[in-house]
Amino acid sequence: MALSLPHTLEALLFAAGEALPKKRILSMLAVPEEMLSAATAELTKELSSTGLALIETDTELELRTSPDAAAAVEAYRKGELSRDLGKAGLEVLAIVLYQGGATRSEIDWVRGVNSTAAIRSLLLRGLIEREADAQDKRRNRYTPSVEAYAHLGVRGAQELPNAAALRAAIAQHANGSETPAGETPAQSELAQAE
């Protein structure tokens, strides 16, 4: 059984987990603007009695929690903030800090797994910030926040341990340079820095 357009839109926005440009939605669903507008209106009406809300700007749509669920969401967030970052959160934070920012797909590629939950946790804690990627406005780039540097007790990325060596290794790897047999570019650069 095929989903209706409003329910397909709901599933798409849920899966995205962030605001999507209307132009991108139109392209993905292969529908005209009038059909998307009608689906948006119908979905907004259907969600009015649920814990979700459809947020619409002139250019974007996003599925969010309803303002009526604010107390429950606040309690959840406080619980999230009281837990340790965990291994996944620390890995994502390290990637963002040492690369000076990364997209979700870049983070996922480095880690080899989906990082959505870890990214969300870091955003909630204010340790990373989300901004439009300068190279591709359709995706977001996550950058370290001032709070992250303050929490680590450093004034900036240049004061992170082995920052210069790791950045050089990343650049060398990106250029396809060779390293001694069995060593990764990072291992080679770190060994030279010691």
C-alpha positions, -999 to +999 in steps of 0.1 A: +000+000+000+015+033-011+017+062+014-002+094+008+019+125-001+015+140+034+026+108+051+055+104+027+065+140+035+063+132+072+085+102+068+110+122+047+113+150+073+115+125+102+144+106+084+162+139+077+161+150+113+167+186+102+151+213+081+150+205+044+148+231+016+115+230-002+132+228-036+150+197-025+117+181-012+101+190-045+129+173-064+129+142-042+092+137-043+089+147-079+057+167-073+047+203-083+048+231-058+010+232-055+009+195-044+036+201-018+017+231-005-015+210-002+004+181+015+020+206+039-014+220+049-029+185+054+001+173+074+000+204+096-037+197+103-031+160+111-002+168+134-021+194+154-034+168+178+000+150+182+033+156+199+048+168+166+046+200+146+055+209+111+076+241+110+075+260+077+095+290+065+094+305+030+121+281+019+123+251+043+102+225+062+111+207+094+094+182+116+098+192+153+082+185+186+050+203+194+051+233+218+025+214+239+051+187+246+077+212+259+077+200+295+083+163+285+110+173+260+127+196+286+128+166+310+143+144+283+170+170+274+180+174+311+184+136+313+205+137+281+227+164+295+234+146+328+249+116+310+285+113+299+293+120+263+303+084+257+328+071+231+307+081+201+303+117+213+340+120+220+349+106+186+325+131+169+338+160+190+374+151+181+367+149+144+349+183+145+377+199+166+407+185+147+392+190+112+379+225+121+344+214+111+328+185+092+296+175+076+276+146+089+286+124+060+323+132+066+319+123+103+301+091+094+328+082+069+356+087+095+337+067+122+323+041+098+289+043+115+259+067+116+266+096+140+233+113+141+226+106+178+261+117+189+258+149+168+224+156+183+238+151+218+267+175+211+244+201+197+221+199+228+251+204+250+263+234+230+297+218+222+292+220+184+273+244+162+254+238+129+258+261+100+251+259+062+281+243+044+297+270+022+305+244-005+270+229-007+241+249+009+220+217+010+240+202+038+251+214+072+287+217+086+293+212+123+319+234+139+333+235+174+316+260+197+334+285+220+319+264+248+338+233+235+371+251+236+363+266+271+354+231+284+387+217+272+406+246+286+421+258+253+418+291+235+414+276+201+422+247+178+459+255+176+462+246+213+447+211+209+473+183+216+492+174+184+469+197+163+495+208+138+509+172+133+474+158+128+463+185+104+495+180+084+488+143+083+452+149+071+465+172+044+492+147+034+466+120+032+443+142+011+472+148-013+478+111-016+514+112-003+531+080+007+540+070+043+563+043+056+550+008+051+522-002+076+518+034+090+489+057+084+497+093+075+486+103+111+509+078+127+538+089+105+533+126+113+528+120+150+560+100+151+579+128+134+564+154+159+577+135+190 
